[in-house]
Amino acid sequence: MSFFRQRRGPWGLSLFFPLVAGAAALVLGGVVMALWNAILPEAVHAGRLSYWQGVGLLALCRVLFGSFGPGRGGRPGGAGWQRHHEGREKWQRMSEEERHQFRQQWQARARAWGRPPQGPPPTA
């Protein structure tokens, strides 16, 4: 932890994290290349990848499928974060009886998970 405390200048952490992220991307590009070349040429007769093609494929996946970070709504202000925050506030406003009823409903849903529905759907 002392490393981070020493680097608290105007350029300390602002240079450290992008360098680490860039190095991680380069290493992961090599991993993508190695996995591709080990599996796909024989399995589906795909061509072999070069190192830079592996890095590019990693970047393309990042663009198409989203972040490698905390997941959807991980940042404050995002839609997923906002729904989570609203749900927490709603839970805190519930009485003990309402919480108990809510838990029972979710346990009933969990027991029925994977089974075909029986009877009319529950009303909200």
C-alpha positions in Angstrom: 0.0 0.0 0.0 3.0 2.3 0.5 3.5 2.3 -3.3 0.2 4.0 -3.8 0.8 6.5 -1.1 4.1 7.5 -2.6 2.6 8.1 -6.1 -0.1 10.6 -5.1 1.2 13.4 -7.3 -0.6 14.8 -10.3 0.7 12.0 -12.5 1.1 9.1 -10.0 -2.0 6.9 -10.3 -3.2 8.5 -13.5 -0.2 7.0 -15.3 0.1 3.7 -13.3 -3.4 2.3 -14.1 -3.4 2.9 -17.8 0.1 1.3 -18.1 -1.1 -1.8 -16.1 -4.3 -2.0 -18.3 -2.2 -1.8 -21.5 0.2 -4.4 -20.3 -2.8 -6.7 -19.3 -4.3 -6.2 -22.7 -1.1 -7.2 -24.4 -0.7 -10.3 -22.2 -4.4 -11.2 -22.8 -3.8 -10.8 -26.5 -1.1 -13.4 -26.3 -3.4 -15.7 -24.4 -6.2 -15.3 -27.0 -3.7 -16.1 -29.8 -2.4 -19.2 -28.0 -5.9 -20.5 -27.2 -7.1 -19.9 -30.8 -4.0 -21.6 -32.3 -4.2 -24.5 -29.9 -7.9 -25.2 -30.4 -9.6 -23.8 -33.5 -7.3 -24.8 -36.5 -7.8 -28.5 -35.9 -11.4 -28.3 -34.5 -13.0 -26.1 -37.2 -10.2 -25.7 -39.8 -9.8 -22.0 -39.0 -6.6 -20.2 -39.9 -3.9 -19.5 -37.3 -3.7 -16.1 -35.6 -0.7 -13.8 -35.2 0.0 -12.0 -32.0 -1.5 -8.7 -33.2 -4.5 -10.4 -34.6 -5.1 -11.9 -31.1 -4.8 -8.4 -29.5 -7.2 -7.1 -32.2 -9.7 -10.0 -31.6 -9.6 -9.2 -27.9 -10.3 -5.5 -28.6 -13.1 -6.5 -31.0 -14.7 -8.7 -28.3 -14.5 -5.7 -25.9 -16.3 -3.5 -28.4 -19.0 -6.0 -29.3 -19.7 -7.7 -25.9 -18.9 -4.9 -23.4 -16.7 -4.5 -20.5 -14.3 -6.9 -18.8 -15.0 -4.9 -15.7 -17.5 -5.2 -12.9 -20.5 -6.0 -15.2 -23.6 -4.2 -16.2 -24.6 -1.2 -14.0 -21.4 -1.4 -12.0 -20.8 2.3 -12.2 -22.8 4.6 -10.0 -25.4 6.4 -12.1 -25.9 3.5 -14.5 -29.3 2.0 -15.1 -28.5 -1.3 -13.3 -26.9 0.5 -10.4 -30.0 2.7 -10.1 -32.4 -0.2 -10.1 -30.2 -1.9 -7.4 -30.2 1.2 -5.3 -34.0 1.6 -5.6 -34.5 -2.0 -4.7 -32.4 -1.6 -1.6 -34.4 1.5 -0.5 -37.7 -0.4 -1.1 -36.4 -3.3 1.1 -35.4 -0.9 3.9 -38.9 0.7 3.8 -40.6 -2.7 4.2 -42.0 -3.9 7.6 -40.8 -7.2 9.0 -44.1 -8.8 7.9 -43.7 -7.5 4.4 -40.1 -8.8 4.2 -41.2 -12.2 5.5 -44.0 -12.4 2.9 -41.5 -11.4 0.2 -39.1 -14.1 1.2 -41.8 -16.7 1.2 -42.9 -15.7 -2.3 -39.3 -16.0 -3.6 -38.8 -19.3 -1.9 -42.0 -20.6 -3.6 -40.7 -19.4 -6.9 -37.3 -21.1 -6.3 -38.9 -24.4 -5.5 -41.0 -24.2 -8.7 -38.0 -23.2 -10.8 -37.7 -25.5 -13.8 -41.1 -27.1 -13.4 -44.0 -26.3 -15.8 -46.4 -23.8 -14.4 -49.5 -25.2 -12.7 -52.7 -23.3 -12.4 -53.3 -19.6 -13.1 -50.3 -17.2 -12.9 -49.9 -15.3 -9.7 -51.3 -11.8 -9.6 -49.2 -8.8 -8.6 
